[in-house]
Amino acid sequence: AAEEEGGGTGAESASQGQYGYLLSMPIWSATQERCAKLRAQADAVGTKLKGLRATTPDAIWLSELQAFRHAVVPVLAAANTI
């Protein structure tokens, strides 16, 4: 009864949840240029992920700490001058 009401199995519902945006996308938006753009974005994210996986947790921590320091120093300097 649950499958009849839900319109499919749990696996089908899960795949619709992951790909629902594709099913609801107007067909005219699936152009070759859009597909090429999405593939380029996927490649860029894949490259970024590959680099992240090759980075040690310690290196990630130090990088984020350095970015935080660069962001907080001007704020602290401005707070001290007021």
Secondary structure, DSSP 8 states (H G I E B T S, - for coil): -HHHHHTS-HHHHHHHHHHHHHHTS-GGG--HHHHHHHHHHHHHHHHHHHHHHHS-HHHHHHHHHHHHHHHHHHHHHHHHH-
